[in-house]
Amino acid sequence: MAYWYNVATGAVEDDATRGQDSDVMGPYDSAEEASRALEIAAEKTKAWDEADRRWDDGED
């Protein structure tokens, strides 16, 4: 079963209760992982920003 984080309500949802596409992040493998959706997104954004910086600086 997939889990989703609804950014409009702040609730974790499953496939049966999932909101509109524009309101959800996911899918995630567990409810716990979905509850961390914003934290996970921030971590990924930070890593991508660092990768872009290294690329721009010719380090990669």
FENKATA-V90516 format. One record per pair of residues at least 4 apart in sequence whose ideal C-beta (glycine too) atoms are under 6 Angstrom apart, sorted by the first residue. I is the first residue (numbers start at 1). J is the second residue. If there is no record, write none. Layout:
# FENKATA-V90516
i->{I;I}
j->{J;J}
This chain:
# FENKATA-V90516
i->{1;2;2;3;3;3;3;3;4;4;4;4;4;5;5;5;5;6;6;6;6;6;7;8;12;12;12;13;13;19;19;25;26;28;28;29;36;54;54;55}
j->{14;15;27;12;14;28;31;34;13;18;24;26;34;12;25;34;37;11;13;19;23;24;23;23;31;34;35;17;18;23;24;37;34;33;34;33;40;59;60;60}
